[in-house]
Amino acid sequence: MTVYFGLTERWLRCHEIVERLTGQLRTAITEFRPDGDPRVITVPHIGGLRGEVENFLYEAKNYLRDLLNIVNIFFNEKFDEASAFYSTKEHGKSGLVRWATGKFSATDPFTTMLISEQEWTRELIRKRNAVEHPRGKSGTLHIDNFTVTPTRDLVLPHWKRDQNEPTGLFNDLTMYLDNMLTVGEDMLASCIHHQLQHEVIQFVEIPVEDRNVECPVRITVQLDHSKIRTPDS
């Protein structure tokens, strides 16, 4: 519980950053006038964008690092670096994936879940590393505010590391927020599942359309009736 209270605080700080930036984004888009004086082009601007994004990356990377404590607590391991989530090789196995493969199996849902998380965690952590160590192994993080094309089309803020193509900043931040939530839930459910003494208990994801919008719980606990022995069995 202590670990997850800490994770919640980090996630909320990331969420607040995105909310502040999104408010400025909406204002800038609303105030943009592409049909004004053709001799003058006024480019919108989000103040403090780089500082906010760097703070987001700091909290998000530490969120992943702190999340490792769940594995440490349940299985008496000693993971302590966020880099355990990804492999430096494009199709390699992260430290967590190698651990889960050896402890459970390559096809275990815990292992396959960790494999699916490698791509986004790799890029998030490398973006933060590019902030901490510019021109290092992760390159330099470039963040572009609003730009306006010669035809007066508004281009929303985007970002990239040296070796990557630019992507939409706000889409990525929103994706990171969502993924941080789901991986935090999935890792806890997986750890509990592997420590359960009763195989009849299972974790089930509630379909989006069936979730309570006022309290959108994603995972619930159910009985696996196929594994319940009846008096006749």
DRENPA-3360 file (N, C-alpha, C; in nm, 2 decimals, always signed):
BEGIN
1 = MTVYFGLT = +0.08/-0.12/+0.00/+0.00/+0.00/+0.00/+0.09/+0.13/+0.00 ~ +0.20/+0.12/+0.07/+0.29/+0.24/+0.08/+0.34/+0.26/-0.06 ~ +0.38/+0.16/-0.13/+0.44/+0.18/-0.27/+0.33/+0.24/-0.36 ~ +0.21/+0.19/-0.35/+0.11/+0.25/-0.44/+0.06/+0.39/-0.40 ~ +0.06/+0.42/-0.28/+0.04/+0.56/-0.24/+0.14/+0.65/-0.31 ~ +0.27/+0.61/-0.30/+0.37/+0.69/-0.37/+0.36/+0.70/-0.52 ~ +0.32/+0.58/-0.58/+0.30/+0.58/-0.72/+0.18/+0.68/-0.76 ~ +0.08/+0.68/-0.68/-0.04/+0.76/-0.71/+0.01/+0.91/-0.71;
9 = ERWLRCHE = +0.09/+0.95/-0.61/+0.13/+1.09/-0.60/+0.22/+1.12/-0.73 ~ +0.30/+1.03/-0.77/+0.38/+1.06/-0.89/+0.29/+1.07/-1.01 ~ +0.20/+0.98/-1.03/+0.11/+0.98/-1.14/+0.03/+1.11/-1.14 ~ -0.02/+1.15/-1.03/-0.10/+1.27/-1.02/-0.02/+1.40/-1.06 ~ +0.10/+1.40/-1.02/+0.19/+1.51/-1.06/+0.20/+1.51/-1.22 ~ +0.22/+1.40/-1.28/+0.22/+1.39/-1.42/+0.09/+1.44/-1.48 ~ -0.02/+1.39/-1.42/-0.15/+1.43/-1.47/-0.17/+1.58/-1.46 ~ -0.13/+1.64/-1.35/-0.15/+1.78/-1.34/-0.07/+1.86/-1.44;
17 = IVERLTGQ = +0.05/+1.81/-1.47/+0.13/+1.88/-1.58/+0.06/+1.87/-1.71 ~ +0.01/+1.76/-1.75/-0.06/+1.74/-1.87/-0.19/+1.83/-1.87 ~ -0.26/+1.84/-1.76/-0.38/+1.93/-1.75/-0.34/+2.07/-1.78 ~ -0.23/+2.12/-1.71/-0.19/+2.26/-1.73/-0.15/+2.29/-1.88 ~ -0.08/+2.20/-1.93/-0.03/+2.22/-2.07/-0.15/+2.21/-2.17 ~ -0.25/+2.12/-2.14/-0.36/+2.11/-2.23/-0.45/+2.23/-2.22 ~ -0.46/+2.30/-2.10/-0.53/+2.42/-2.09/-0.47/+2.53/-2.18 ~ -0.33/+2.54/-2.18/-0.26/+2.64/-2.26/-0.28/+2.60/-2.41;
25 = LRTAITEF = -0.28/+2.48/-2.44/-0.30/+2.43/-2.58/-0.43/+2.48/-2.63 ~ -0.54/+2.45/-2.56/-0.67/+2.49/-2.60/-0.68/+2.64/-2.62 ~ -0.62/+2.72/-2.53/-0.63/+2.87/-2.54/-0.55/+2.91/-2.66 ~ -0.44/+2.86/-2.69/-0.36/+2.90/-2.80/-0.43/+2.87/-2.93 ~ -0.49/+2.75/-2.94/-0.57/+2.71/-3.06/-0.68/+2.80/-3.08 ~ -0.75/+2.84/-2.98/-0.87/+2.92/-2.99/-0.83/+3.06/-3.03 ~ -0.72/+3.11/-2.99/-0.68/+3.25/-3.02/-0.61/+3.26/-3.15 ~ -0.57/+3.15/-3.21/-0.50/+3.16/-3.34/-0.59/+3.21/-3.45;
33 = RPDGDPRV = -0.53/+3.31/-3.52/-0.61/+3.37/-3.63/-0.53/+3.35/-3.76 ~ -0.56/+3.25/-3.84/-0.48/+3.23/-3.96/-0.53/+3.32/-4.08 ~ -0.64/+3.38/-4.06/-0.70/+3.46/-4.17/-0.67/+3.61/-4.14 ~ -0.57/+3.65/-4.06/-0.54/+3.79/-4.03/-0.46/+3.85/-4.14 ~ -0.39/+3.96/-4.10/-0.31/+4.03/-4.19/-0.21/+3.94/-4.26 ~ -0.21/+3.92/-4.39/-0.12/+3.83/-4.46/+0.03/+3.87/-4.44 ~ +0.06/+3.99/-4.40/+0.20/+4.03/-4.38/+0.25/+3.99/-4.25 ~ +0.16/+3.95/-4.16/+0.20/+3.92/-4.02/+0.15/+3.78/-3.98;
41 = ITVPHIGG = +0.24/+3.70/-3.93/+0.21/+3.56/-3.88/+0.24/+3.56/-3.73 ~ +0.13/+3.54/-3.65/+0.15/+3.53/-3.51/+0.15/+3.39/-3.47 ~ +0.26/+3.34/-3.41/+0.27/+3.20/-3.38/+0.23/+3.18/-3.23 ~ +0.14/+3.10/-3.20/+0.11/+3.07/-3.06/+0.23/+3.01/-2.99 ~ +0.22/+3.02/-2.85/+0.33/+2.97/-2.77/+0.28/+2.92/-2.64 ~ +0.33/+2.81/-2.59/+0.30/+2.76/-2.46/+0.42/+2.79/-2.37 ~ +0.40/+2.88/-2.27/+0.50/+2.92/-2.18/+0.55/+2.81/-2.09 ~ +0.68/+2.79/-2.07/+0.73/+2.70/-1.98/+0.72/+2.55/-2.03;
49 = LRGEVENF = +0.70/+2.53/-2.16/+0.68/+2.40/-2.21/+0.79/+2.30/-2.18 ~ +0.91/+2.34/-2.21/+1.02/+2.24/-2.18/+1.03/+2.21/-2.03 ~ +1.02/+2.30/-1.95/+1.03/+2.27/-1.80/+0.92/+2.18/-1.76 ~ +0.80/+2.20/-1.81/+0.69/+2.11/-1.77/+0.71/+1.97/-1.82 ~ +0.76/+1.96/-1.95/+0.78/+1.82/-2.01/+0.89/+1.75/-1.93 ~ +1.00/+1.82/-1.90/+1.11/+1.76/-1.83/+1.07/+1.71/-1.69 ~ +0.98/+1.79/-1.62/+0.93/+1.74/-1.49/+0.84/+1.62/-1.51 ~ +0.76/+1.62/-1.62/+0.68/+1.50/-1.64/+0.77/+1.38/-1.66;
57 = LYEAKNYL = +0.87/+1.39/-1.74/+0.96/+1.27/-1.76/+1.03/+1.23/-1.64 ~ +1.07/+1.32/-1.55/+1.13/+1.29/-1.43/+1.04/+1.21/-1.34 ~ +0.91/+1.25/-1.32/+0.82/+1.18/-1.24/+0.78/+1.05/-1.30 ~ +0.77/+1.04/-1.43/+0.73/+0.92/-1.50/+0.84/+0.81/-1.49 ~ +0.96/+0.85/-1.51/+1.07/+0.75/-1.50/+1.08/+0.70/-1.35 ~ +1.07/+0.79/-1.26/+1.07/+0.75/-1.12/+0.95/+0.66/-1.08 ~ +0.84/+0.69/-1.15/+0.72/+0.60/-1.13/+0.76/+0.46/-1.16 ~ +0.82/+0.44/-1.28/+0.86/+0.30/-1.32/+0.96/+0.24/-1.23;
65 = RDLLNIVN = +1.06/+0.32/-1.18/+1.16/+0.27/-1.09/+1.09/+0.23/-0.96 ~ +1.00/+0.31/-0.91/+0.93/+0.27/-0.78/+0.84/+0.15/-0.80 ~ +0.78/+0.14/-0.92/+0.70/+0.02/-0.94/+0.77/-0.11/-0.93 ~ +0.90/-0.11/-0.95/+0.98/-0.23/-0.94/+0.97/-0.29/-0.80 ~ +0.94/-0.20/-0.70/+0.94/-0.25/-0.56/+0.83/-0.35/-0.54 ~ +0.73/-0.36/-0.63/+0.62/-0.46/-0.62/+0.68/-0.59/-0.64 ~ +0.76/-0.61/-0.75/+0.83/-0.74/-0.77/+0.93/-0.77/-0.66 ~ +1.00/-0.67/-0.61/+1.09/-0.69/-0.50/+1.02/-0.74/-0.37;
73 = IFFNEKFD = +0.91/-0.69/-0.34/+0.83/-0.72/-0.22/+0.78/-0.87/-0.23 ~ +0.71/-0.90/-0.35/+0.65/-1.03/-0.37/+0.75/-1.14/-0.38 ~ +0.86/-1.11/-0.45/+0.95/-1.22/-0.49/+1.09/-1.20/-0.43 ~ +1.11/-1.11/-0.34/+1.24/-1.09/-0.27/+1.35/-1.06/-0.38 ~ +1.32/-0.98/-0.47/+1.42/-0.94/-0.57/+1.48/-0.81/-0.54 ~ +1.57/-0.76/-0.62/+1.64/-0.63/-0.59/+1.65/-0.54/-0.72 ~ +1.54/-0.53/-0.79/+1.54/-0.44/-0.91/+1.54/-0.30/-0.85 ~ +1.62/-0.21/-0.91/+1.62/-0.08/-0.85/+1.65/+0.03/-0.96;
81 = EASAFYST = +1.65/-0.01/-1.09/+1.66/+0.09/-1.20/+1.55/+0.08/-1.30 ~ +1.49/+0.19/-1.34/+1.38/+0.19/-1.44/+1.42/+0.11/-1.56 ~ +1.55/+0.11/-1.59/+1.60/+0.05/-1.72/+1.57/-0.10/-1.72 ~ +1.53/-0.16/-1.60/+1.49/-0.30/-1.60/+1.37/-0.33/-1.69 ~ +1.29/-0.23/-1.72/+1.17/-0.25/-1.80/+1.20/-0.27/-1.95 ~ +1.32/-0.23/-2.00/+1.34/-0.24/-2.14/+1.48/-0.30/-2.17 ~ +1.50/-0.34/-2.30/+1.63/-0.39/-2.35/+1.69/-0.28/-2.44 ~ +1.82/-0.26/-2.43/+1.88/-0.17/-2.52/+1.88/-0.21/-2.66;
89 = KEHGKSGL = +1.86/-0.34/-2.68/+1.85/-0.40/-2.82/+1.71/-0.40/-2.86 ~ +1.68/-0.36/-2.99/+1.55/-0.35/-3.04/+1.46/-0.47/-3.01 ~ +1.51/-0.59/-3.03/+1.43/-0.71/-3.01/+1.48/-0.79/-2.90 ~ +1.55/-0.73/-2.81/+1.61/-0.80/-2.69/+1.51/-0.81/-2.58 ~ +1.55/-0.87/-2.47/+1.47/-0.90/-2.36/+1.52/-0.81/-2.24 ~ +1.43/-0.74/-2.18/+1.46/-0.66/-2.06/+1.50/-0.74/-1.95 ~ +1.56/-0.68/-1.84/+1.59/-0.75/-1.72/+1.47/-0.82/-1.66 ~ +1.35/-0.75/-1.66/+1.23/-0.80/-1.60/+1.18/-0.92/-1.69;
97 = VRWATGKF = +1.19/-0.91/-1.82/+1.14/-1.02/-1.91/+1.23/-1.14/-1.88 ~ +1.36/-1.13/-1.88/+1.45/-1.24/-1.85/+1.42/-1.30/-1.72 ~ +1.39/-1.22/-1.62/+1.36/-1.27/-1.48/+1.23/-1.35/-1.49 ~ +1.12/-1.29/-1.55/+0.99/-1.36/-1.55/+1.00/-1.49/-1.64 ~ +1.07/-1.49/-1.74/+1.09/-1.61/-1.83/+1.15/-1.72/-1.75 ~ +1.25/-1.69/-1.67/+1.32/-1.79/-1.59/+1.23/-1.84/-1.47 ~ +1.16/-1.75/-1.41/+1.08/-1.78/-1.29/+0.95/-1.85/-1.33 ~ +0.89/-1.81/-1.44/+0.76/-1.86/-1.47/+0.77/-1.94/-1.60;
105 = SATDPFTT = +0.76/-1.87/-1.72/+0.79/-1.93/-1.85/+0.78/-1.82/-1.95 ~ +0.82/-1.84/-2.07/+0.82/-1.74/-2.18/+0.68/-1.71/-2.22 ~ +0.58/-1.80/-2.20/+0.45/-1.78/-2.24/+0.35/-1.74/-2.13 ~ +0.41/-1.73/-2.01/+0.33/-1.69/-1.89/+0.27/-1.55/-1.92 ~ +0.14/-1.52/-1.88/+0.09/-1.39/-1.90/+0.17/-1.27/-1.84 ~ +0.23/-1.30/-1.73/+0.31/-1.20/-1.67/+0.43/-1.16/-1.76 ~ +0.49/-1.26/-1.82/+0.61/-1.24/-1.91/+0.56/-1.17/-2.03 ~ +0.46/-1.22/-2.09/+0.41/-1.15/-2.22/+0.37/-1.01/-2.20;
113 = MLISEQEW = +0.31/-0.98/-2.08/+0.27/-0.85/-2.05/+0.39/-0.76/-2.04 ~ +0.50/-0.81/-1.97/+0.62/-0.73/-1.96/+0.69/-0.70/-2.10 ~ +0.68/-0.80/-2.19/+0.73/-0.79/-2.32/+0.66/-0.67/-2.39 ~ +0.52/-0.67/-2.38/+0.44/-0.57/-2.45/+0.47/-0.43/-2.40 ~ +0.53/-0.41/-2.28/+0.55/-0.28/-2.22/+0.69/-0.23/-2.26 ~ +0.77/-0.31/-2.32/+0.91/-0.26/-2.34/+0.92/-0.14/-2.43 ~ +0.85/-0.13/-2.54/+0.87/-0.03/-2.64/+0.84/+0.11/-2.58 ~ +0.73/+0.13/-2.52/+0.70/+0.26/-2.47/+0.78/+0.30/-2.35;
121 = TRELIRKR = +0.81/+0.20/-2.26/+0.90/+0.23/-2.15/+1.04/+0.27/-2.19 ~ +1.09/+0.20/-2.30/+1.22/+0.23/-2.35/+1.23/+0.38/-2.40 ~ +1.13/+0.42/-2.47/+1.13/+0.56/-2.53/+1.11/+0.66/-2.42 ~ +1.02/+0.64/-2.32/+1.01/+0.73/-2.21/+1.13/+0.75/-2.13 ~ +1.20/+0.64/-2.10/+1.32/+0.64/-2.01/+1.43/+0.71/-2.09 ~ +1.44/+0.68/-2.22/+1.55/+0.74/-2.30/+1.53/+0.88/-2.32 ~ +1.40/+0.93/-2.33/+1.38/+1.07/-2.34/+1.43/+1.14/-2.21 ~ +1.40/+1.08/-2.10/+1.44/+1.14/-1.97/+1.59/+1.13/-1.96;
129 = NAVEHPRG = +1.66/+1.03/-2.01/+1.80/+1.02/-2.01/+1.86/+1.12/-2.10 ~ +1.79/+1.15/-2.21/+1.84/+1.26/-2.30/+1.84/+1.39/-2.24 ~ +1.75/+1.41/-2.14/+1.74/+1.54/-2.07/+1.86/+1.54/-1.97 ~ +1.88/+1.43/-1.90/+1.98/+1.43/-1.79/+2.12/+1.43/-1.85 ~ +2.14/+1.36/-1.97/+2.27/+1.35/-2.03/+2.26/+1.38/-2.18 ~ +2.24/+1.51/-2.21/+2.23/+1.55/-2.35/+2.36/+1.51/-2.43 ~ +2.34/+1.46/-2.55/+2.45/+1.42/-2.64/+2.51/+1.29/-2.59 ~ +2.44/+1.22/-2.50/+2.49/+1.09/-2.45/+2.44/+0.98/-2.54;
137 = KSGTLHID = +2.43/+0.86/-2.48/+2.38/+0.74/-2.55/+2.24/+0.76/-2.60 ~ +2.16/+0.84/-2.53/+2.02/+0.85/-2.57/+2.00/+0.98/-2.66 ~ +2.10/+1.05/-2.69/+2.09/+1.17/-2.77/+2.05/+1.29/-2.69 ~ +1.99/+1.38/-2.76/+1.94/+1.51/-2.70/+1.79/+1.52/-2.73 ~ +1.72/+1.56/-2.63/+1.57/+1.57/-2.65/+1.54/+1.71/-2.71 ~ +1.47/+1.71/-2.82/+1.43/+1.83/-2.89/+1.28/+1.85/-2.87 ~ +1.24/+1.97/-2.82/+1.09/+2.00/-2.80/+1.06/+2.12/-2.88 ~ +0.97/+2.11/-2.97/+0.93/+2.22/-3.06/+0.79/+2.27/-3.01;
145 = NFTVTPTR = +0.78/+2.40/-2.99/+0.65/+2.46/-2.95/+0.56/+2.46/-3.08 ~ +0.46/+2.54/-3.08/+0.37/+2.56/-3.20/+0.46/+2.61/-3.31 ~ +0.43/+2.57/-3.43/+0.49/+2.63/-3.55/+0.37/+2.65/-3.65 ~ +0.40/+2.74/-3.74/+0.30/+2.77/-3.85/+0.36/+2.76/-3.98 ~ +0.30/+2.68/-4.07/+0.35/+2.66/-4.20/+0.33/+2.78/-4.29 ~ +0.40/+2.79/-4.41/+0.39/+2.90/-4.50/+0.24/+2.92/-4.54 ~ +0.16/+2.81/-4.54/+0.02/+2.82/-4.58/-0.07/+2.85/-4.46 ~ -0.01/+2.89/-4.35/-0.08/+2.93/-4.22/-0.15/+2.82/-4.16;
153 = DLVLPHWK = -0.10/+2.70/-4.17/-0.15/+2.58/-4.10/-0.08/+2.57/-3.97 ~ -0.15/+2.55/-3.86/-0.10/+2.54/-3.73/-0.05/+2.40/-3.70 ~ +0.08/+2.39/-3.66/+0.14/+2.26/-3.63/+0.15/+2.25/-3.47 ~ +0.09/+2.15/-3.41/+0.09/+2.14/-3.27/+0.23/+2.10/-3.22 ~ +0.26/+2.13/-3.09/+0.40/+2.09/-3.04/+0.43/+1.95/-3.06 ~ +0.56/+1.92/-3.09/+0.61/+1.79/-3.11/+0.75/+1.78/-3.05 ~ +0.80/+1.65/-3.04/+0.93/+1.63/-2.98/+0.99/+1.51/-3.04 ~ +1.12/+1.50/-3.02/+1.20/+1.38/-3.07/+1.34/+1.38/-3.00;
161 = RDQNEPTG = +1.40/+1.26/-3.01/+1.54/+1.25/-2.98/+1.61/+1.25/-3.11 ~ +1.74/+1.28/-3.11/+1.82/+1.30/-3.23/+1.79/+1.20/-3.34 ~ +1.79/+1.07/-3.30/+1.78/+0.97/-3.40/+1.64/+0.93/-3.44 ~ +1.54/+0.99/-3.39/+1.40/+0.95/-3.41/+1.32/+1.06/-3.49 ~ +1.21/+1.01/-3.55/+1.12/+1.10/-3.62/+1.04/+1.18/-3.51 ~ +1.00/+1.30/-3.54/+0.92/+1.37/-3.44/+0.78/+1.31/-3.43 ~ +0.72/+1.32/-3.31/+0.59/+1.27/-3.28/+0.51/+1.38/-3.20 ~ +0.38/+1.37/-3.20/+0.30/+1.47/-3.13/+0.32/+1.46/-2.98;
169 = LFNDLTMY = +0.36/+1.57/-2.93/+0.39/+1.58/-2.78/+0.27/+1.54/-2.70 ~ +0.15/+1.60/-2.72/+0.04/+1.58/-2.64/-0.02/+1.44/-2.65 ~ -0.02/+1.38/-2.77/-0.06/+1.25/-2.79/+0.03/+1.15/-2.71 ~ +0.16/+1.18/-2.71/+0.25/+1.09/-2.64/+0.23/+1.10/-2.49 ~ +0.22/+1.22/-2.44/+0.20/+1.24/-2.29/+0.08/+1.17/-2.24 ~ -0.03/+1.18/-2.32/-0.16/+1.12/-2.28/-0.14/+0.97/-2.28 ~ -0.07/+0.92/-2.38/-0.04/+0.77/-2.39/+0.04/+0.73/-2.27 ~ +0.14/+0.80/-2.24/+0.22/+0.76/-2.12/+0.14/+0.76/-1.99;
177 = LDNMLTVG = +0.05/+0.86/-1.97/-0.03/+0.86/-1.86/-0.12/+0.73/-1.85 ~ -0.18/+0.69/-1.96/-0.26/+0.58/-1.96/-0.18/+0.45/-1.94 ~ -0.07/+0.44/-2.00/+0.01/+0.32/-1.99/+0.07/+0.30/-1.85 ~ +0.10/+0.42/-1.79/+0.15/+0.41/-1.65/+0.05/+0.35/-1.56 ~ -0.08/+0.39/-1.58/-0.18/+0.33/-1.50/-0.20/+0.18/-1.52 ~ -0.21/+0.14/-1.64/-0.24/+0.00/-1.67/-0.12/-0.09/-1.63 ~ +0.00/-0.05/-1.65/+0.11/-0.13/-1.61/+0.12/-0.14/-1.46 ~ +0.09/-0.04/-1.39/+0.08/-0.04/-1.25/-0.02/-0.14/-1.19;
185 = EDMLASCI = -0.13/-0.14/-1.26/-0.24/-0.24/-1.22/-0.20/-0.38/-1.26 ~ -0.15/-0.40/-1.38/-0.12/-0.53/-1.43/-0.01/-0.60/-1.35 ~ +0.09/-0.52/-1.31/+0.20/-0.58/-1.24/+0.15/-0.63/-1.10 ~ +0.07/-0.55/-1.04/+0.02/-0.59/-0.90/-0.07/-0.71/-0.92 ~ -0.16/-0.71/-1.02/-0.24/-0.83/-1.04/-0.16/-0.96/-1.07 ~ -0.05/-0.94/-1.15/+0.03/-1.05/-1.18/+0.11/-1.11/-1.06 ~ +0.16/-1.02/-0.98/+0.23/-1.06/-0.86/+0.14/-1.13/-0.77 ~ +0.02/-1.08/-0.74/-0.08/-1.15/-0.65/-0.11/-1.28/-0.71;
193 = HHQLQHEV = -0.14/-1.29/-0.84/-0.18/-1.41/-0.91/-0.08/-1.52/-0.88 ~ +0.05/-1.49/-0.89/+0.15/-1.59/-0.88/+0.18/-1.63/-0.73 ~ +0.12/-1.56/-0.64/+0.14/-1.59/-0.50/+0.01/-1.65/-0.44 ~ -0.10/-1.66/-0.52/-0.22/-1.71/-0.47/-0.21/-1.86/-0.44 ~ -0.28/-1.91/-0.33/-0.28/-2.05/-0.30/-0.40/-2.12/-0.36 ~ -0.49/-2.04/-0.42/-0.61/-2.10/-0.48/-0.62/-2.06/-0.62 ~ -0.61/-2.16/-0.71/-0.62/-2.13/-0.85/-0.75/-2.10/-0.91 ~ -0.86/-2.11/-0.82/-0.99/-2.07/-0.87/-1.01/-1.92/-0.88;
201 = IQFVEIPV = -0.92/-1.85/-0.81/-0.94/-1.70/-0.82/-0.86/-1.65/-0.94 ~ -0.93/-1.56/-1.01/-0.87/-1.50/-1.13/-0.90/-1.35/-1.14 ~ -0.81/-1.28/-1.21/-0.83/-1.14/-1.23/-0.88/-1.12/-1.38 ~ -0.98/-1.04/-1.39/-1.05/-1.02/-1.52/-1.06/-0.87/-1.55 ~ -1.03/-0.83/-1.67/-1.05/-0.69/-1.71/-1.19/-0.66/-1.75 ~ -1.25/-0.56/-1.69/-1.38/-0.52/-1.72/-1.39/-0.44/-1.85 ~ -1.47/-0.48/-1.95/-1.48/-0.41/-2.07/-1.51/-0.26/-2.05 ~ -1.45/-0.17/-2.13/-1.46/-0.03/-2.12/-1.61/+0.01/-2.10;
209 = EDRNVECP = -1.69/-0.04/-2.19/-1.83/+0.00/-2.19/-1.91/-0.04/-2.06 ~ -1.85/-0.14/-1.99/-1.92/-0.18/-1.86/-1.87/-0.11/-1.74 ~ -1.77/-0.03/-1.75/-1.71/+0.04/-1.63/-1.80/+0.16/-1.59 ~ -1.80/+0.18/-1.46/-1.87/+0.29/-1.40/-1.80/+0.42/-1.43 ~ -1.85/+0.51/-1.50/-1.78/+0.63/-1.54/-1.74/+0.71/-1.42 ~ -1.82/+0.70/-1.31/-1.78/+0.78/-1.19/-1.67/+0.72/-1.11 ~ -1.65/+0.59/-1.13/-1.54/+0.52/-1.06/-1.50/+0.40/-1.16 ~ -1.42/+0.44/-1.26/-1.39/+0.34/-1.37/-1.29/+0.23/-1.33;
217 = VRITVQLD = -1.33/+0.14/-1.25/-1.25/+0.03/-1.21/-1.22/-0.06/-1.34 ~ -1.09/-0.09/-1.36/-1.05/-0.17/-1.48/-1.04/-0.32/-1.45 ~ -1.00/-0.36/-1.34/-0.97/-0.50/-1.31/-1.06/-0.55/-1.19 ~ -1.12/-0.66/-1.20/-1.20/-0.72/-1.09/-1.15/-0.86/-1.07 ~ -1.19/-0.91/-0.95/-1.16/-1.05/-0.92/-1.28/-1.14/-0.93 ~ -1.27/-1.26/-0.99/-1.37/-1.35/-1.01/-1.33/-1.49/-0.98 ~ -1.42/-1.58/-0.97/-1.39/-1.72/-0.95/-1.39/-1.79/-1.09 ~ -1.29/-1.87/-1.11/-1.27/-1.95/-1.23/-1.35/-2.08/-1.21;
225 = HSKIRTPD = -1.48/-2.08/-1.26/-1.57/-2.19/-1.24/-1.52/-2.32/-1.30 ~ -1.43/-2.31/-1.40/-1.38/-2.43/-1.46/-1.29/-2.51/-1.37 ~ -1.24/-2.44/-1.27/-1.15/-2.51/-1.17/-1.21/-2.53/-1.04 ~ -1.34/-2.51/-1.02/-1.41/-2.54/-0.90/-1.45/-2.68/-0.90 ~ -1.41/-2.76/-0.80/-1.45/-2.90/-0.79/-1.59/-2.91/-0.73 ~ -1.68/-2.98/-0.80/-1.81/-3.00/-0.74/-1.81/-3.13/-0.66 ~ -1.91/-3.15/-0.58/-1.92/-3.27/-0.49/-1.91/-3.40/-0.57 ~ -1.95/-3.40/-0.70/-1.95/-3.52/-0.78/-1.82/-3.54/-0.85;
233 = S = -1.73/-3.44/-0.85/-1.60/-3.45/-0.92/-1.49/-3.52/-0.84;
% end
